Amino acid sequence: MKQIIALTSFALVTACLPGGATSDYPVGEPEYHLVELDGAAFTETATIQFPEAGRVVGQAPCNSYFGSLTSEYPTFALDAVGATKMACPDLVAEDTFFAALEEMTTAELNDAALILSNGDGRKMVFEPR
């Protein structure tokens, strides 16, 4: 019984702490496609989607990926990101995509776009499709 009370108390406390992932991100639909990276058009395929609160999935130029969203909107922080390991001609674009995604710290969401950015001026613009 003490274990159940302790686990319940822990769950309630962590649910109230800042930094817990919430569903303020667009859970389920839509899938967002990267159209711009640091002011330049991104011509390869790269997507991001939030299938449920606290989860991120998507397609990088070569591989699909997944991770945990560990922050509340509008903060953007990913953890435990993993990806398939297929080789393809777009590995440079894939490395560029993942490096940028890892650096993003803020999200802005409107009807036209999901914009991820950081304090250093980097920006990723995703459009829903």
N, C-alpha and C positions, 0 to 999 in steps of 0.2 A: 504494500500500500504506500509506503514512504517513497518507493521508486516512482510510482505513478504520479504522486503529488509533485515530486521533484521534476519529473519530465514535463508535466503540465505547466509548472511554474517557469521552467526554462523556456518552453515554447511561447508562453505569454510574454515574457520579458524580451526575448529576441524578436518577437513580432512587433514590439513597440520601439525597438532601437532604430536609430537612423541607419541607413545603409542596407536595410533589408530589401530585397527585390520586390517590386510591386507590379500590379497589372496596369500601371499608368502607361506602359508601352502598349501598342496595338496588338493585343493577344489574338492569335489565330490568323486572320487575314489582315492586311494584304501582305504579299511578298514585295519587298522593296528591291529595286535594281539600281546598282551604282551607275550613275551617269557622269559624275564629275569627281575628280580627286585633285585637291590643291589647285583648283582653278582651271584644270585641263580636262577635256573630255576623256572619259574612261571607256574605251571601245571594246574591251573584253567583257565576258559575262561574269558578274559578281552580284550576289544577292544577300539579303538578310531578312529574317522573319522571326517573330516571337510566338512560337506555338503555344506556349503557356507561360504564366508568370514565372520569371526567374530563368527562362531558357531562351537561348538563341540558336538558330540553325541557319544554314545558307549554303550557297554554292560559290566557291572561289573560282578563278579562271580554270583550274584543273580539277580540284577536289571539293567534295562536300565537307562541311565543317559543323561543329556544334560547340556549345559552351554554356556557362552559367552567367547570368546577368546578376551582378552582386551589388547593385546600387538602385536607389530610387530615382525616378525621372525628376528632374532633367539631367542628373548625373549619369554618366555612362561608364561602367567598369565591367570588364569580362574576366572570368576566371575559368580554369579547367578547360581551355579551348583545345579541341582535338580535331583532326582531319584525316580523311583517307589519304593514302600514300601513292596515288597514281602519277606516273610521269606523263608529261605532255609538252608540246612546244611553248606553252604559255607560262612556264615556271617562273620567269622573271616577273611577269605581271602578277602572278600569284604571290610571290614574295613581297612585292610592292603593296599589294592589297592587305596581306596579313600584318605587315609592319605598320601600315597606317591605321588599321583597325585597332591594333594593340595600343596605339598612342592616343586614341580618342577618349575624352573625358566628359564631354557635354553633349546632350541630345536636344534637338529642337524639332518638334513635330507639328506639321500643319497639314491641310488637305492636299497640298501639292507635293510635299517632300518630307523626308526624314533627313535632317542635317546633323552629322556628327562632327564635332570639332574639338580642339584643345587650345590651351593658353598660348601655344607657340604659333598660332595662325594656321595650322593644318585643318583641312576641311574635306569631308566626304559627303556628297549629295546623292541621296537615294530617292528614286521616284517609285510610287506604287504602281503595280501592274496587275 
